[in-house]
Protein backbone atom coordinates (compact mmCIF):
# COMPACT_ATOMS: atom_id res chain seq x y z
CA UNK A 1 0.00 0.00 0.00
CA UNK A 2 0.98 3.64 -0.45
CA UNK A 3 0.77 6.22 2.31
CA UNK A 4 0.99 9.98 1.83
CA UNK A 5 1.57 12.22 4.85
CA UNK A 6 1.73 16.02 4.92
CA UNK A 7 3.37 18.12 7.62
CA UNK A 8 4.46 21.68 8.27
CA UNK A 9 1.14 23.44 8.57
CA UNK A 10 0.25 25.73 11.41
CA UNK A 11 -0.43 29.30 12.43
CA UNK A 12 1.50 32.12 10.84
CA UNK A 13 1.19 35.89 10.75
CA UNK A 14 0.35 37.66 7.53
CA UNK A 15 3.54 38.15 5.54
CA UNK A 16 5.22 35.14 7.07
CA UNK A 17 6.40 31.89 5.52
CA UNK A 18 5.79 28.17 5.86
CA UNK A 19 7.33 25.13 4.24
CA UNK A 20 5.02 22.19 3.79
CA UNK A 21 6.40 18.68 3.41
CA UNK A 22 4.84 15.56 1.97
CA UNK A 23 6.36 12.11 2.21
CA UNK A 24 5.22 9.05 0.31
CA UNK A 25 5.91 5.61 1.71
CA UNK A 26 5.04 2.00 1.11
CA UNK A 27 5.43 0.00 -2.05
CA UNK A 28 6.04 2.53 -4.81
CA UNK A 29 7.57 1.35 -8.05
CA UNK A 30 7.41 4.56 -10.02
CA UNK A 31 6.13 8.04 -9.25
CA UNK A 32 4.80 9.94 -12.22
CA UNK A 33 3.98 13.20 -10.47
CA UNK A 34 3.52 14.80 -7.05
CA UNK A 35 1.63 17.95 -6.22
CA UNK A 36 -0.41 20.15 -3.95
CA UNK A 37 -4.00 21.28 -3.71
CA UNK A 38 -5.76 23.34 -1.07
CA UNK A 39 -9.33 23.70 0.08
CA UNK A 40 -10.86 26.50 2.10
CA UNK A 41 -14.15 25.99 3.98
CA UNK A 42 -17.10 26.08 1.61
CA UNK A 43 -14.90 26.16 -1.48
CA UNK A 44 -13.77 23.63 -4.06
CA UNK A 45 -10.37 22.04 -3.90
CA UNK A 46 -7.93 24.30 -5.73
CA UNK A 47 -4.85 23.20 -7.66
CA UNK A 48 -1.61 24.86 -6.56
CA UNK A 49 1.30 23.14 -8.29
CA UNK A 50 2.78 19.80 -9.25
CA UNK A 51 6.18 18.44 -10.20
CA UNK A 52 7.62 15.42 -11.98
CA UNK A 53 10.62 13.39 -10.77
CA UNK A 54 12.59 15.11 -13.53
CA UNK A 55 11.81 18.49 -12.04
CA UNK A 56 9.24 19.76 -14.51
CA UNK A 57 6.84 22.05 -12.67
CA UNK A 58 3.34 23.29 -13.26
CA UNK A 59 1.84 26.19 -11.30
CA UNK A 60 -1.64 27.58 -11.13
CA UNK A 61 0.03 30.92 -10.47
CA UNK A 62 3.73 31.69 -10.20
CA UNK A 63 5.05 33.97 -7.51
CA UNK A 64 4.82 33.32 -3.79
CA UNK A 65 4.81 29.50 -3.81
CA UNK A 66 7.61 27.19 -4.92
CA UNK A 67 7.36 23.42 -5.32
CA UNK A 68 10.33 21.07 -5.15
CA UNK A 69 10.97 17.33 -5.03
CA UNK A 70 13.44 14.95 -3.44
CA UNK A 71 13.28 11.70 -5.38
CA UNK A 72 15.44 9.72 -2.95
CA UNK A 73 13.13 10.61 -0.07
CA UNK A 74 10.00 10.36 -2.21
CA UNK A 75 9.02 13.73 -0.86
CA UNK A 76 7.60 16.92 -2.24
CA UNK A 77 7.73 20.36 -0.64
CA UNK A 78 5.83 23.61 -0.93
CA UNK A 79 7.61 26.77 0.14
CA UNK A 80 5.06 29.48 0.82
CA UNK A 81 6.18 33.08 1.27
CA UNK A 82 4.39 36.35 1.92
CA UNK A 83 1.35 34.50 3.18
CA UNK A 84 -2.01 36.22 3.27
CA UNK A 85 -5.19 35.49 5.25
CA UNK A 86 -6.81 34.28 2.03
CA UNK A 87 -4.20 31.49 1.92
CA UNK A 88 -5.91 29.93 4.94
CA UNK A 89 -6.98 26.43 3.93
CA UNK A 90 -6.29 22.75 4.33
CA UNK A 91 -3.39 21.84 2.06
CA UNK A 92 -3.42 18.40 0.46
CA UNK A 93 -0.57 16.50 -1.15
CA UNK A 94 -1.03 13.86 -3.82
CA UNK A 95 1.14 11.26 -5.48
CA UNK A 96 0.39 9.66 -8.81
CA UNK A 97 1.86 6.18 -9.17
CA UNK A 98 -0.41 4.19 -11.41
CA UNK A 99 -3.28 5.80 -9.56
CA UNK A 100 -3.69 8.92 -7.44
CA UNK A 101 -3.04 8.80 -3.70
CA UNK A 102 -3.99 11.61 -1.31
CA UNK A 103 -2.75 12.69 2.08
CA UNK A 104 -5.00 13.68 4.97
CA UNK A 105 -4.15 17.36 4.64
CA UNK A 106 -2.44 19.89 6.86
CA UNK A 107 -4.09 23.07 8.14
CA UNK A 108 -2.56 26.44 7.30
CA UNK A 109 -3.99 29.46 9.09
CA UNK A 110 -2.75 32.96 8.31
CA UNK A 111 -3.68 35.66 10.79
CA UNK A 112 -4.09 39.30 9.87
Secondary structure, DSSP 8 states (H G I E B T S, - for coil): -EEEEEE--EEEETT--EEEEEEEEES-S---EEEEEEE-TTS--EEEEEE-TT--EEESS-SSEEEEEETTTTEEEEEE-S--GGG-EEEEEEEESSSEEE---EEEEEE-
